[in-house]
């Protein structure tokens, strides 16, 4: 099987375990020699993690996870909601026999204490473990999302020995949420969006000079200094190399889009950009197949360089009007009730990561009246992105392919 067709096959979720295992056995020894891991301590938790962690959300081939653990990746992240609940089961099977030497995290989208604790019990059962190292309250993007009821659920779970550490994941409004969670004082670990697209305007080639400067780097440093473990996600800023894997979302221009988004070295440069912040303990990166695992492992082999900066500046010029920075400046919802950052995040799942099924699943979870909105019916768009993202065009694209 040619490499390109192999990647398509694995990404489809239909790869035979034996095929993946053969590839893993062939590559493990060589990769182990080439990659030098950097290990960091996750805040005050005492948990040791490699600077690169494994995001399991898009993974269907268990041999990729098995090989990652054998090579030296320590932290594996899943969620109750991933792949309709099936992701946890696959991750648990892949890490069977390795549980005592890995850091395992999962998440709940429960809206109250009872619901969250019930989801935790399901997660433990599906993962085949009696505890999670980190349990996140998932997608909390404003202080009001972190309710006393959900915080109580985490305290109960800790006391029962079902979790070791309490976490919160936040997708936007991050530079506001981090100091809030630090002040709250109950969160041991924060999982936050952080990538090169969030650089300050004066460092960001092609950015709108009027755009607000992101203070995420400072927010991360302050939280880490307070002892909170910092795990970053979405380091690739929309999946810069994850297109062209067989899906037909791009029509006649699929190859051209793939070339633009897949410049050699960009994914590695993006990962190194996130990790150059010494306050970042680890970056969770989704890995679908062995090729992506190898690519991401190589990202750790060298420090961030001026060549990386040039690559990312070129990349930023292209994705600038397309990629939502998740800054929350727009308020998050248009006049018709469309949650713009969420919809644009779903679009990156489809376009950037080749995960159309996941994108559509998330879109269909929106309320019916929101799914029925069409941007083309509005004379003007009520959202004016300060970073220059073409909101109407991008949300229309999401409605076109996901509705």
C-alpha positions as YAML, in Angstrom:
chain: A
units: angstrom
residues:
- id: 1
  name: UNK
  ca: [0.00, 0.00, 0.00]
- id: 2
  name: UNK
  ca: [1.39, 3.41, -0.97]
- id: 3
  name: UNK
  ca: [1.93, 5.88, 1.94]
- id: 4
  name: UNK
  ca: [-0.85, 8.25, 0.83]
- id: 5
  name: UNK
  ca: [-3.43, 5.50, 0.49]
- id: 6
  name: UNK
  ca: [-2.29, 3.98, 3.76]
- id: 7
  name: UNK
  ca: [-2.92, 7.27, 5.58]
- id: 8
  name: UNK
  ca: [-6.37, 7.49, 3.99]
- id: 9
  name: UNK
  ca: [-7.11, 3.94, 5.08]
- id: 10
  name: UNK
  ca: [-6.06, 4.57, 8.69]
- id: 11
  name: UNK
  ca: [-7.87, 7.88, 8.90]
- id: 12
  name: UNK
  ca: [-11.07, 6.19, 7.78]
- id: 13
  name: UNK
  ca: [-11.00, 4.17, 10.98]
- id: 14
  name: UNK
  ca: [-11.07, 0.84, 9.12]
- id: 15
  name: UNK
  ca: [-7.43, -0.19, 9.43]
- id: 16
  name: UNK
  ca: [-6.79, -3.74, 10.57]
- id: 17
  name: UNK
  ca: [-4.88, -3.90, 13.88]
- id: 18
  name: UNK
  ca: [-2.38, -6.34, 12.38]
- id: 19
  name: UNK
  ca: [-1.40, -3.87, 9.69]
- id: 20
  name: UNK
  ca: [-0.85, -1.09, 12.21]
- id: 21
  name: UNK
  ca: [1.08, -3.42, 14.50]
- id: 22
  name: UNK
  ca: [3.46, -4.42, 11.72]
- id: 23
  name: UNK
  ca: [4.17, -0.79, 10.94]
- id: 24
  name: UNK
  ca: [4.65, -0.05, 14.64]
- id: 25
  name: UNK
  ca: [7.13, -2.86, 15.17]
- id: 26
  name: UNK
  ca: [9.16, -1.73, 12.17]
- id: 27
  name: UNK
  ca: [9.26, 1.94, 13.19]
- id: 28
  name: UNK
  ca: [9.51, 1.83, 17.00]
- id: 29
  name: UNK
  ca: [13.21, 1.02, 17.24]
- id: 30
  name: UNK
  ca: [14.28, 3.68, 14.74]
- id: 31
  name: UNK
  ca: [12.03, 6.36, 16.24]
- id: 32
  name: UNK
  ca: [13.34, 5.62, 19.73]
- id: 33
  name: UNK
  ca: [16.89, 6.28, 18.53]
- id: 34
  name: UNK
  ca: [16.01, 9.53, 16.74]
- id: 35
  name: UNK
  ca: [13.79, 11.20, 19.35]
- id: 36
  name: UNK
  ca: [15.01, 12.65, 22.59]
- id: 37
  name: UNK
  ca: [12.14, 13.27, 24.96]
- id: 38
  name: UNK
  ca: [11.93, 16.26, 27.25]
- id: 39
  name: UNK
  ca: [9.97, 15.58, 30.42]
- id: 40
  name: UNK
  ca: [8.29, 18.21, 32.55]
- id: 41
  name: UNK
  ca: [6.33, 18.22, 35.80]
- id: 42
  name: UNK
  ca: [2.68, 19.18, 35.47]
- id: 43
  name: UNK
  ca: [2.29, 22.10, 37.84]
- id: 44
  name: UNK
  ca: [2.15, 21.12, 41.49]
- id: 45
  name: UNK
  ca: [0.60, 17.74, 40.70]
- id: 46
  name: UNK
  ca: [3.95, 15.95, 40.63]
- id: 47
  name: UNK
  ca: [2.84, 14.15, 37.47]
- id: 48
  name: UNK
  ca: [5.70, 13.64, 35.01]
- id: 49
  name: UNK
  ca: [4.77, 14.17, 31.36]
- id: 50
  name: UNK
  ca: [6.64, 14.38, 28.08]
- id: 51
  name: UNK
  ca: [6.48, 17.75, 26.36]
- id: 52
  name: UNK
  ca: [4.40, 16.03, 23.65]
- id: 53
  name: UNK
  ca: [1.20, 14.33, 24.77]
- id: 54
  name: UNK
  ca: [-1.20, 12.16, 22.78]
- id: 55
  name: UNK
  ca: [-4.62, 13.56, 21.91]
- id: 56
  name: UNK
  ca: [-6.81, 10.54, 21.23]
- id: 57
  name: UNK
  ca: [-9.88, 12.33, 19.86]
- id: 58
  name: UNK
  ca: [-9.33, 11.45, 16.19]
- id: 59
  name: UNK
  ca: [-7.57, 8.12, 16.72]
- id: 60
  name: UNK
  ca: [-9.18, 4.87, 15.58]
- id: 61
  name: UNK
  ca: [-6.06, 2.70, 15.34]
- id: 62
  name: UNK
  ca: [-5.13, 1.41, 18.80]
- id: 63
  name: UNK
  ca: [-1.63, 0.40, 17.66]
- id: 64
  name: UNK
  ca: [-0.68, 4.07, 17.30]
- id: 65
  name: UNK
  ca: [-1.48, 4.64, 20.98]
- id: 66
  name: UNK
  ca: [0.30, 1.44, 22.02]
- id: 67
  name: UNK
  ca: [3.43, 2.42, 20.12]
- id: 68
  name: UNK
  ca: [3.40, 5.97, 21.49]
- id: 69
  name: UNK
  ca: [3.34, 4.60, 25.05]
- id: 70
  name: UNK
  ca: [6.15, 2.15, 24.27]
- id: 71
  name: UNK
  ca: [8.34, 4.90, 22.77]
- id: 72
  name: UNK
  ca: [8.01, 7.26, 25.74]
- id: 73
  name: UNK
  ca: [4.88, 9.42, 25.52]
- id: 74
  name: UNK
  ca: [3.34, 9.40, 28.99]
- id: 75
  name: UNK
  ca: [0.12, 11.42, 28.81]
- id: 76
  name: UNK
  ca: [-2.97, 10.29, 26.89]
- id: 77
  name: UNK
  ca: [-6.10, 12.43, 26.67]
- id: 78
  name: UNK
  ca: [-9.63, 11.37, 25.73]
- id: 79
  name: UNK
  ca: [-13.20, 12.39, 26.63]
- id: 80
  name: UNK
  ca: [-16.56, 10.84, 27.30]
- id: 81
  name: UNK
  ca: [-17.97, 12.52, 24.19]
- id: 82
  name: UNK
  ca: [-15.29, 11.54, 21.67]
- id: 83
  name: UNK
  ca: [-16.46, 9.25, 18.86]
- id: 84
  name: UNK
  ca: [-19.87, 8.83, 20.44]
- id: 85
  name: UNK
  ca: [-18.29, 7.47, 23.63]
- id: 86
  name: UNK
  ca: [-16.30, 4.79, 21.81]
- id: 87
  name: UNK
  ca: [-12.94, 6.55, 22.05]
- id: 88
  name: UNK
  ca: [-12.53, 5.80, 25.75]
- id: 89
  name: UNK
  ca: [-13.10, 2.11, 25.16]
- id: 90
  name: UNK
  ca: [-10.44, 2.00, 22.44]
- id: 91
  name: UNK
  ca: [-7.95, 3.99, 24.55]
- id: 92
  name: UNK
  ca: [-8.51, 1.69, 27.51]
- id: 93
  name: UNK
  ca: [-7.85, -1.37, 25.39]
- id: 94
  name: UNK
  ca: [-4.72, 0.17, 23.86]
- id: 95
  name: UNK
  ca: [-3.26, 1.04, 27.26]
- id: 96
  name: UNK
  ca: [-4.18, -2.22, 28.97]
- id: 97
  name: UNK
  ca: [-1.14, -3.39, 30.87]
- id: 98
  name: UNK
  ca: [0.44, 0.06, 30.67]
- id: 99
  name: UNK
  ca: [-1.91, 1.94, 33.00]
- id: 100
  name: UNK
  ca: [0.50, 2.25, 35.92]
- id: 101
  name: UNK
  ca: [3.10, 4.10, 33.85]
- id: 102
  name: UNK
  ca: [0.90, 6.55, 31.95]
- id: 103
  name: UNK
  ca: [-1.04, 9.70, 32.82]
- id: 104
  name: UNK
  ca: [-4.64, 9.30, 31.73]
- id: 105
  name: UNK
  ca: [-7.17, 12.10, 31.43]
- id: 106
  name: UNK
  ca: [-10.78, 12.31, 30.35]
- id: 107
  name: UNK
  ca: [-13.53, 14.91, 30.39]
- id: 108
  name: UNK
  ca: [-17.17, 15.43, 31.20]
- id: 109
  name: UNK
  ca: [-19.66, 17.74, 29.54]
- id: 110
  name: UNK
  ca: [-22.14, 17.09, 32.32]
- id: 111
  name: UNK
  ca: [-24.14, 20.16, 33.26]
- id: 112
  name: UNK
  ca: [-24.69, 19.25, 36.91]
- id: 113
  name: UNK
  ca: [-23.10, 17.20, 39.69]
- id: 114
  name: UNK
  ca: [-25.18, 14.06, 39.21]
- id: 115
  name: UNK
  ca: [-24.69, 14.00, 35.45]
- id: 116
  name: UNK
  ca: [-20.96, 14.62, 35.70]
- id: 117
  name: UNK
  ca: [-20.41, 11.91, 38.31]
- id: 118
  name: UNK
  ca: [-22.45, 9.43, 36.28]
- id: 119
  name: UNK
  ca: [-20.28, 10.21, 33.24]
- id: 120
  name: UNK
  ca: [-17.16, 9.72, 35.34]
- id: 121
  name: UNK
  ca: [-18.27, 6.24, 36.36]
- id: 122
  name: UNK
  ca: [-18.91, 5.41, 32.71]
- id: 123
  name: UNK
  ca: [-15.49, 6.75, 31.74]
- id: 124
  name: UNK
  ca: [-13.77, 4.59, 34.35]
- id: 125
  name: UNK
  ca: [-15.64, 1.52, 33.17]
- id: 126
  name: UNK
  ca: [-14.91, 2.14, 29.49]
- id: 127
  name: UNK
  ca: [-11.24, 2.91, 30.14]
- id: 128
  name: UNK
  ca: [-10.84, -0.15, 32.35]
- id: 129
  name: UNK
  ca: [-9.35, 1.77, 35.28]
- id: 130
  name: UNK
  ca: [-10.36, 2.63, 38.83]
- id: 131
  name: UNK
  ca: [-9.19, 6.26, 38.60]
- id: 132
  name: UNK
  ca: [-8.29, 9.09, 36.25]
- id: 133
  name: UNK
  ca: [-5.15, 11.10, 36.78]
- id: 134
  name: UNK
  ca: [-6.91, 14.24, 35.51]
- id: 135
  name: UNK
  ca: [-10.66, 14.78, 35.10]
- id: 136
  name: UNK
  ca: [-11.65, 17.90, 33.19]
- id: 137
  name: UNK
  ca: [-14.83, 19.91, 33.27]
- id: 138
  name: UNK
  ca: [-14.94, 20.26, 29.50]
- id: 139
  name: UNK
  ca: [-15.39, 23.37, 27.35]
- id: 140
  name: UNK
  ca: [-15.85, 25.94, 30.10]
- id: 141
  name: UNK
  ca: [-15.49, 29.26, 28.33]
- id: 142
  name: UNK
  ca: [-16.89, 31.75, 30.82]
- id: 143
  name: UNK
  ca: [-16.77, 31.95, 34.62]
- id: 144
  name: UNK
  ca: [-20.47, 31.13, 34.82]
- id: 145
  name: UNK
  ca: [-19.81, 27.75, 33.20]
- id: 146
  name: UNK
  ca: [-17.75, 26.62, 36.19]
- id: 147
  name: UNK
  ca: [-20.60, 26.13, 38.64]
- id: 148
  name: UNK
  ca: [-20.39, 25.28, 42.34]
- id: 149
  name: UNK
  ca: [-22.29, 22.08, 41.53]
- id: 150
  name: UNK
  ca: [-19.62, 20.89, 39.07]
- id: 151
  name: UNK
  ca: [-16.79, 21.88, 41.40]
- id: 152
  name: UNK
  ca: [-18.49, 19.84, 44.11]
- id: 153
  name: UNK
  ca: [-18.55, 16.87, 41.72]
- id: 154
  name: UNK
  ca: [-14.78, 17.10, 41.39]
- id: 155
  name: UNK
  ca: [-14.33, 17.30, 45.16]
- id: 156
  name: UNK
  ca: [-16.52, 14.23, 45.63]
- id: 157
  name: UNK
  ca: [-14.61, 12.34, 42.96]
- id: 158
  name: UNK
  ca: [-11.29, 13.20, 44.60]
- id: 159
  name: UNK
  ca: [-12.45, 12.10, 48.01]
- id: 160
  name: UNK
  ca: [-13.66, 8.82, 46.53]
- id: 161
  name: UNK
  ca: [-10.28, 8.21, 44.89]
- id: 162
  name: UNK
  ca: [-11.81, 8.21, 41.41]
- id: 163
  name: UNK
  ca: [-9.64, 11.13, 40.24]
- id: 164
  name: UNK
  ca: [-6.27, 12.38, 41.36]
- id: 165
  name: UNK
  ca: [-6.48, 15.92, 40.02]
- id: 166
  name: UNK
  ca: [-9.23, 18.31, 38.95]
- id: 167
  name: UNK
  ca: [-9.00, 20.07, 35.61]
- id: 168
  name: UNK
  ca: [-10.91, 22.50, 33.42]
- id: 169
  name: UNK
  ca: [-10.67, 22.77, 29.64]
- id: 170
  name: UNK
  ca: [-11.33, 26.08, 27.94]
- id: 171
  name: UNK
  ca: [-11.55, 26.76, 24.20]
- id: 172
  name: UNK
  ca: [-12.00, 30.54, 24.03]
- id: 173
  name: UNK
  ca: [-11.91, 33.55, 26.32]
- id: 174
  name: UNK
  ca: [-8.77, 31.76, 27.50]
- id: 175
  name: UNK
  ca: [-6.82, 34.81, 28.68]
- id: 176
  name: UNK
  ca: [-9.80, 35.63, 30.91]
- id: 177
  name: UNK
  ca: [-10.54, 32.09, 32.06]
- id: 178
  name: UNK
  ca: [-7.02, 31.24, 33.22]
- id: 179
  name: UNK
  ca: [-6.76, 33.98, 35.88]
- id: 180
  name: UNK
  ca: [-10.32, 33.26, 36.97]
- id: 181
  name: UNK
  ca: [-9.55, 29.57, 37.53]
- id: 182
  name: UNK
  ca: [-6.35, 30.43, 39.39]
- id: 183
  name: UNK
  ca: [-8.29, 32.76, 41.67]
- id: 184
  name: UNK
  ca: [-10.94, 30.10, 42.23]
- id: 185
  name: UNK
  ca: [-8.22, 27.88, 43.65]
- id: 186
  name: UNK
  ca: [-9.66, 24.41, 43.00]
- id: 187
  name: UNK
  ca: [-8.25, 23.63, 39.56]
- id: 188
  name: UNK
  ca: [-5.03, 21.62, 39.44]
- id: 189
  name: UNK
  ca: [-4.66, 21.48, 35.65]
- id: 190
  name: UNK
  ca: [-5.91, 23.74, 32.85]
- id: 191
  name: UNK
  ca: [-6.24, 22.49, 29.26]
- id: 192
  name: UNK
  ca: [-6.28, 25.54, 27.01]
- id: 193
  name: UNK
  ca: [-6.15, 26.49, 23.35]
- id: 194
  name: UNK
  ca: [-2.73, 27.97, 22.51]
- id: 195
  name: UNK
  ca: [-0.99, 28.30, 19.16]
- id: 196
  name: UNK
  ca: [1.10, 30.55, 16.92]
- id: 197
  name: UNK
  ca: [-2.02, 32.32, 15.60]
- id: 198
  name: UNK
  ca: [-2.36, 33.94, 19.04]
- id: 199
  name: UNK
  ca: [0.89, 35.87, 18.86]
- id: 200
  name: UNK
  ca: [0.82, 39.59, 19.57]
- id: 201
  name: UNK
  ca: [-0.03, 41.73, 16.56]
- id: 202
  name: UNK
  ca: [3.48, 43.19, 16.29]
- id: 203
  name: UNK
  ca: [4.88, 39.65, 15.90]
- id: 204
  name: UNK
  ca: [2.16, 38.35, 13.64]
- id: 205
  name: UNK
  ca: [2.80, 38.73, 9.91]
- id: 206
  name: UNK
  ca: [-0.31, 39.54, 7.95]
- id: 207
  name: UNK
  ca: [-2.42, 40.37, 11.02]
- id: 208
  name: UNK
  ca: [-4.84, 43.28, 11.22]
- id: 209
  name: UNK
  ca: [-2.98, 46.17, 12.96]
- id: 210
  name: UNK
  ca: [-6.21, 47.08, 14.73]
- id: 211
  name: UNK
  ca: [-6.64, 43.60, 16.23]
- id: 212
  name: UNK
  ca: [-6.37, 43.29, 20.01]
- id: 213
  name: UNK
  ca: [-3.15, 41.79, 21.29]
- id: 214
  name: UNK
  ca: [-3.51, 38.37, 22.83]
- id: 215
  name: UNK
  ca: [-2.22, 38.10, 26.37]
- id: 216
  name: UNK
  ca: [-2.30, 34.32, 26.39]
- id: 217
  name: UNK
  ca: [1.44, 33.86, 26.88]
- id: 218
  name: UNK
  ca: [1.34, 36.05, 29.99]
- id: 219
  name: UNK
  ca: [-1.83, 34.36, 31.25]
- id: 220
  name: UNK
  ca: [-0.20, 30.94, 30.91]
- id: 221
  name: UNK
  ca: [2.92, 32.07, 32.72]
- id: 222
  name: UNK
  ca: [0.92, 33.57, 35.59]
- id: 223
  name: UNK
  ca: [-1.18, 30.42, 35.99]
- id: 224
  name: UNK
  ca: [1.92, 28.20, 35.93]
- id: 225
  name: UNK
  ca: [3.65, 30.39, 38.50]
- id: 226
  name: UNK
  ca: [0.61, 29.86, 40.71]
- id: 227
  name: UNK
  ca: [1.25, 26.13, 40.53]
- id: 228
  name: UNK
  ca: [-1.43, 25.16, 38.01]
- id: 229
  name: UNK
  ca: [-0.42, 22.55, 35.45]
- id: 230
  name: UNK
  ca: [-0.66, 23.88, 31.88]
- id: 231
  name: UNK
  ca: [-1.65, 21.57, 29.04]
- id: 232
  name: UNK
  ca: [-2.17, 23.20, 25.65]
- id: 233
  name: UNK
  ca: [-4.28, 21.98, 22.75]
- id: 234
  name: UNK
  ca: [-4.92, 23.03, 19.14]
- id: 235
  name: UNK
  ca: [-1.23, 23.79, 18.73]
- id: 236
  name: UNK
  ca: [-1.54, 23.31, 14.97]
- id: 237
  name: UNK
  ca: [-4.01, 26.21, 14.65]
- id: 238
  name: UNK
  ca: [-6.66, 24.32, 12.78]
- id: 239
  name: UNK
  ca: [-4.81, 21.24, 11.62]
- id: 240
  name: UNK
  ca: [-2.24, 22.73, 9.28]
- id: 241
  name: UNK
  ca: [-1.23, 19.39, 7.79]
- id: 242
  name: UNK
  ca: [-4.32, 17.30, 8.24]
- id: 243
  name: UNK
  ca: [-6.03, 17.67, 4.86]
- id: 244
  name: UNK
  ca: [-5.91, 15.60, 1.72]
- id: 245
  name: UNK
  ca: [-6.55, 12.27, 3.44]
- id: 246
  name: UNK
  ca: [-9.26, 11.02, 1.13]
- id: 247
  name: UNK
  ca: [-12.34, 13.03, 2.10]
- id: 248
  name: UNK
  ca: [-14.03, 14.91, -0.74]
- id: 249
  name: UNK
  ca: [-14.92, 18.15, 1.01]
- id: 250
  name: UNK
  ca: [-12.72, 20.32, -1.14]
- id: 251
  name: UNK
  ca: [-13.96, 19.63, -4.64]
- id: 252
  name: UNK
  ca: [-11.60, 20.27, -7.55]
- id: 253
  name: UNK
  ca: [-9.26, 22.38, -5.41]
- id: 254
  name: UNK
  ca: [-8.42, 19.73, -2.81]
- id: 255
  name: UNK
  ca: [-4.81, 19.33, -3.98]
- id: 256
  name: UNK
  ca: [-4.23, 23.08, -4.08]
- id: 257
  name: UNK
  ca: [-5.63, 23.50, -0.57]
- id: 258
  name: UNK
  ca: [-3.54, 20.64, 0.70]
- id: 259
  name: UNK
  ca: [-0.37, 22.21, -0.72]
- id: 260
  name: UNK
  ca: [-1.16, 25.54, 0.92]
- id: 261
  name: UNK
  ca: [-1.90, 24.03, 4.32]
- id: 262
  name: UNK
  ca: [0.79, 21.34, 4.26]
- id: 263
  name: UNK
  ca: [4.03, 23.21, 3.75]
- id: 264
  name: UNK
  ca: [6.91, 20.93, 4.81]
- id: 265
  name: UNK
  ca: [7.92, 21.69, 8.38]
- id: 266
  name: UNK
  ca: [4.86, 23.71, 9.39]
- id: 267
  name: UNK
  ca: [3.35, 21.15, 11.81]
- id: 268
  name: UNK
  ca: [6.69, 20.66, 13.58]
- id: 269
  name: UNK
  ca: [7.24, 24.42, 13.71]
- id: 270
  name: UNK
  ca: [3.76, 24.94, 15.19]
- id: 271
  name: UNK
  ca: [4.39, 22.39, 17.94]
- id: 272
  name: UNK
  ca: [7.79, 23.88, 18.73]
- id: 273
  name: UNK
  ca: [6.24, 27.37, 18.90]
- id: 274
  name: UNK
  ca: [3.86, 26.25, 21.65]
- id: 275
  name: UNK
  ca: [6.56, 24.40, 23.56]
- id: 276
  name: UNK
  ca: [9.02, 27.32, 23.52]
- id: 277
  name: UNK
  ca: [6.87, 28.87, 26.24]
- id: 278
  name: UNK
  ca: [8.64, 27.44, 29.29]
- id: 279
  name: UNK
  ca: [5.39, 27.64, 31.26]
- id: 280
  name: UNK
  ca: [3.70, 25.10, 28.99]
- id: 281
  name: UNK
  ca: [4.08, 21.69, 30.59]
- id: 282
  name: UNK
  ca: [2.90, 19.68, 27.59]
- id: 283
  name: UNK
  ca: [1.11, 20.03, 24.27]
- id: 284
  name: UNK
  ca: [-1.65, 17.58, 23.40]
- id: 285
  name: UNK
  ca: [-1.63, 16.87, 19.68]
- id: 286
  name: UNK
  ca: [-4.15, 14.62, 17.93]
- id: 287
  name: UNK
  ca: [-2.52, 11.74, 16.07]
- id: 288
  name: UNK
  ca: [-4.49, 9.52, 13.73]
- id: 289
  name: UNK
  ca: [-1.82, 7.25, 12.30]
- id: 290
  name: UNK
  ca: [1.82, 6.23, 12.63]
- id: 291
  name: UNK
  ca: [2.97, 8.81, 10.09]
- id: 292
  name: UNK
  ca: [1.51, 11.63, 12.16]
- id: 293
  name: UNK
  ca: [3.09, 10.15, 15.29]
- id: 294
  name: UNK
  ca: [6.50, 10.11, 13.60]
- id: 295
  name: UNK
  ca: [6.00, 13.66, 12.32]
- id: 296
  name: UNK
  ca: [5.12, 14.94, 15.78]
- id: 297
  name: UNK
  ca: [7.96, 13.08, 17.47]
- id: 298
  name: UNK
  ca: [10.42, 14.74, 15.10]
- id: 299
  name: UNK
  ca: [9.05, 18.12, 16.16]
- id: 300
  name: UNK
  ca: [10.70, 17.64, 19.55]
- id: 301
  name: UNK
  ca: [14.14, 16.90, 18.13]
- id: 302
  name: UNK
  ca: [15.12, 20.55, 17.63]
- id: 303
  name: UNK
  ca: [14.40, 23.88, 19.36]
- id: 304
  name: UNK
  ca: [12.24, 26.59, 17.81]
- id: 305
  name: UNK
  ca: [14.26, 28.47, 15.19]
- id: 306
  name: UNK
  ca: [14.19, 31.50, 12.92]
- id: 307
  name: UNK
  ca: [13.34, 29.13, 10.06]
- id: 308
  name: UNK
  ca: [10.30, 27.99, 12.04]
- id: 309
  name: UNK
  ca: [9.28, 31.62, 12.56]
- id: 310
  name: UNK
  ca: [9.46, 32.29, 8.81]
- id: 311
  name: UNK
  ca: [7.36, 29.22, 8.04]
- id: 312
  name: UNK
  ca: [4.70, 30.21, 10.55]
- id: 313
  name: UNK
  ca: [4.62, 33.79, 9.28]
- id: 314
  name: UNK
  ca: [3.87, 32.45, 5.80]
- id: 315
  name: UNK
  ca: [1.27, 30.11, 7.23]
- id: 316
  name: UNK
  ca: [-0.33, 32.91, 9.20]
- id: 317
  name: UNK
  ca: [-0.69, 35.02, 6.07]
- id: 318
  name: UNK
  ca: [-2.78, 32.22, 4.59]
- id: 319
  name: UNK
  ca: [-4.89, 31.11, 7.57]
- id: 320
  name: UNK
  ca: [-5.30, 34.62, 9.01]
- id: 321
  name: UNK
  ca: [-8.72, 35.29, 7.44]
- id: 322
  name: UNK
  ca: [-9.83, 31.68, 7.97]
- id: 323
  name: UNK
  ca: [-8.81, 30.62, 11.47]
- id: 324
  name: UNK
  ca: [-10.77, 31.77, 14.54]
- id: 325
  name: UNK
  ca: [-8.39, 32.80, 17.35]
- id: 326
  name: UNK
  ca: [-11.00, 31.85, 19.99]
- id: 327
  name: UNK
  ca: [-10.32, 35.17, 21.70]
- id: 328
  name: UNK
  ca: [-13.95, 35.84, 22.62]
- id: 329
  name: UNK
  ca: [-13.80, 39.47, 21.48]
- id: 330
  name: UNK
  ca: [-16.87, 39.00, 19.29]
- id: 331
  name: UNK
  ca: [-18.92, 37.82, 22.26]
- id: 332
  name: UNK
  ca: [-19.19, 34.35, 20.78]
- id: 333
  name: UNK
  ca: [-22.72, 34.57, 19.37]
- id: 334
  name: UNK
  ca: [-24.11, 36.47, 16.37]
- id: 335
  name: UNK
  ca: [-27.46, 38.29, 16.35]
- id: 336
  name: UNK
  ca: [-29.19, 35.14, 15.03]
- id: 337
  name: UNK
  ca: [-27.80, 33.01, 17.87]
- id: 338
  name: UNK
  ca: [-25.06, 31.20, 15.97]
- id: 339
  name: UNK
  ca: [-22.11, 30.38, 18.30]
- id: 340
  name: UNK
  ca: [-19.46, 31.56, 15.84]
- id: 341
  name: UNK
  ca: [-16.29, 30.23, 17.56]
- id: 342
  name: UNK
  ca: [-17.90, 26.81, 18.03]
- id: 343
  name: UNK
  ca: [-19.06, 26.55, 14.41]
- id: 344
  name: UNK
  ca: [-15.66, 27.63, 13.11]
- id: 345
  name: UNK
  ca: [-14.02, 25.06, 15.39]
- id: 346
  name: UNK
  ca: [-16.25, 22.36, 13.91]
- id: 347
  name: UNK
  ca: [-15.17, 23.51, 10.46]
- id: 348
  name: UNK
  ca: [-11.51, 23.01, 11.36]
- id: 349
  name: UNK
  ca: [-12.31, 19.43, 12.35]
- id: 350
  name: UNK
  ca: [-13.56, 18.83, 8.81]
- id: 351
  name: UNK
  ca: [-11.14, 20.94, 6.79]
- id: 352
  name: UNK
  ca: [-8.00, 20.84, 8.90]
- id: 353
  name: UNK
  ca: [-8.12, 17.36, 10.40]
- id: 354
  name: UNK
  ca: [-10.14, 15.46, 7.81]
- id: 355
  name: UNK
  ca: [-12.67, 14.48, 10.50]
- id: 356
  name: UNK
  ca: [-15.92, 15.22, 8.70]
- id: 357
  name: UNK
  ca: [-17.93, 12.81, 10.86]
- id: 358
  name: UNK
  ca: [-16.80, 14.49, 14.07]
- id: 359
  name: UNK
  ca: [-17.49, 17.94, 12.62]
- id: 360
  name: UNK
  ca: [-21.01, 17.03, 11.57]
- id: 361
  name: UNK
  ca: [-21.73, 15.28, 14.86]
- id: 362
  name: UNK
  ca: [-20.78, 18.44, 16.76]
- id: 363
  name: UNK
  ca: [-22.78, 20.66, 14.39]
- id: 364
  name: UNK
  ca: [-25.90, 18.51, 14.79]
- id: 365
  name: UNK
  ca: [-25.66, 18.88, 18.57]
- id: 366
  name: UNK
  ca: [-26.54, 22.58, 18.18]
- id: 367
  name: UNK
  ca: [-30.17, 23.55, 18.86]
- id: 368
  name: UNK
  ca: [-32.46, 23.08, 15.86]
- id: 369
  name: UNK
  ca: [-33.19, 26.80, 15.48]
- id: 370
  name: UNK
  ca: [-29.44, 27.52, 15.34]
- id: 371
  name: UNK
  ca: [-28.83, 24.82, 12.75]
- id: 372
  name: UNK
  ca: [-31.57, 26.36, 10.61]
- id: 373
  name: UNK
  ca: [-29.85, 29.75, 10.38]
- id: 374
  name: UNK
  ca: [-28.21, 30.55, 7.03]
- id: 375
  name: UNK
  ca: [-25.73, 33.40, 6.73]
- id: 376
  name: UNK
  ca: [-26.81, 34.03, 3.14]
- id: 377
  name: UNK
  ca: [-30.19, 35.17, 4.46]
- id: 378
  name: UNK
  ca: [-28.58, 38.10, 6.31]
- id: 379
  name: UNK
  ca: [-27.89, 41.35, 4.49]
- id: 380
  name: UNK
  ca: [-24.88, 42.02, 6.71]
- id: 381
  name: UNK
  ca: [-22.99, 40.07, 9.36]
- id: 382
  name: UNK
  ca: [-23.32, 41.22, 12.96]
- id: 383
  name: UNK
  ca: [-19.89, 39.80, 13.83]
- id: 384
  name: UNK
  ca: [-16.89, 41.92, 12.88]
- id: 385
  name: UNK
  ca: [-13.79, 39.91, 13.76]
- id: 386
  name: UNK
  ca: [-10.97, 42.21, 14.93]
- id: 387
  name: UNK
  ca: [-8.45, 39.70, 13.56]
- id: 388
  name: UNK
  ca: [-9.89, 39.88, 10.07]
- id: 389
  name: UNK
  ca: [-11.49, 36.43, 9.94]
- id: 390
  name: UNK
  ca: [-14.08, 36.29, 7.17]
- id: 391
  name: UNK
  ca: [-16.81, 35.18, 9.54]
- id: 392
  name: UNK
  ca: [-19.74, 35.17, 7.14]
- id: 393
  name: UNK
  ca: [-17.82, 33.27, 4.49]
- id: 394
  name: UNK
  ca: [-16.47, 30.69, 6.93]
- id: 395
  name: UNK
  ca: [-19.73, 30.10, 8.81]
- id: 396
  name: UNK
  ca: [-21.53, 29.79, 5.46]
- id: 397
  name: UNK
  ca: [-19.00, 27.15, 4.49]
- id: 398
  name: UNK
  ca: [-19.73, 25.23, 7.70]
- id: 399
  name: UNK
  ca: [-23.47, 25.44, 7.06]
- id: 400
  name: UNK
  ca: [-22.95, 24.22, 3.49]
- id: 401
  name: UNK
  ca: [-21.02, 21.07, 4.35]
- id: 402
  name: UNK
  ca: [-22.28, 20.23, 7.87]
- id: 403
  name: UNK
  ca: [-25.98, 21.15, 7.99]
...
